[in-house]
Amino acid sequence: MSGRESYAPGPASGARIEKDGEQWTLVVQRELRHSPEKVWSALTDPAQLREWAPFDADGSLGLTGARVKLTTVGAPSPHVTETTVTRADAPRTLEYNWGGFQMRWELEDSGGGTRLTLWHSIDRRFISWGAAGWHICFDVLDRHLAGEPIGRMVGPETMKFEGWQRLTAEYAKQFGIEVPSWPAQKS
């Protein structure tokens, strides 16, 4: 069995919600066994983003002021947004806007690896979906960086994946929110 067929995400963990008025932010933290420099490259290099991220980038995200088009992967129709990188302090902090939602990545040295923290402003109705999606993306990222790729897992196909549905329910319970209604699925 290949890595992808045997992949099952662990339990929901490492995520929390920050709320400021009507603004909701999903905060996801993960310990990765790779250096901040290696993780930084995976967060900013378009070729590496194609291995794990929920969007493709038409240029590097590693330079403050860079204008980059981000295309959501797996969307029913292409969703392209143009962003300007507002902060790129390699290999520590990366900030930009994706589809109207602010993204801030912080990388900290952590026992020979990296503590990666993502702050993602998000519509509160989809916060458990976002937590489950980033959980899986971070698993895929970790395996990609270890040279054990299982391929990007994003979009509607992943929403049918049992592990994603379980994670969504677990995160909703942790956050004390309702599980969003599942989209219509074809059998």
NORBELLIN-V972959 format. One record per residue. N is the residue number from 1. SS is DSSP state (A for helix, B for strand, O for the rest). Layout:
# NORBELLIN-V972959
N/SS  N/SS
This chain:
# NORBELLIN-V972959
1/O  2/O  3/A  4/A  5/A  6/A  7/O  8/O  9/O  10/O  11/O  12/O  13/O  14/O  15/B  16/B  17/B  18/B  19/B  20/B  21/O  22/O  23/B  24/B  25/B  26/B  27/B  28/B  29/B  30/B  31/B  32/B  33/O  34/O  35/O  36/A  37/A  38/A  39/A  40/A  41/A  42/A  43/A  44/A  45/O  46/A  47/A  48/A  49/A  50/A  51/A  52/A  53/O  54/O  55/B  56/B  57/B  58/O  59/O  60/O  61/O  62/O  63/O  64/O  65/O  66/O  67/B  68/B  69/B  70/B  71/B  72/B  73/O  74/O  75/O  76/O  77/O  78/O  79/B  80/B  81/B  82/B  83/B  84/B  85/O  86/O  87/B  88/B  89/B  90/O  91/O  92/O  93/B  94/B  95/B  96/B  97/B  98/B  99/O  100/O  101/B  102/B  103/B  104/B  105/B  106/B  107/B  108/B  109/B  110/B  111/O  112/O  113/B  114/B  115/B  116/B  117/B  118/B  119/B  120/B  121/B  122/O  123/O  124/A  125/A  126/A  127/A  128/A  129/A  130/A  131/A  132/A  133/A  134/A  135/A  136/A  137/A  138/A  139/A  140/A  141/A  142/A  143/A  144/A  145/A  146/O  147/O  148/O  149/O  150/O  151/O  152/O  153/O  154/O  155/A  156/A  157/A  158/A  159/A  160/O  161/O  162/A  163/A  164/A  165/A  166/A  167/A  168/A  169/A  170/A  171/A  172/A  173/A  174/A  175/A  176/O  177/O  178/O  179/O  180/O  181/O  182/O  183/O  184/O  185/O  186/O  187/O
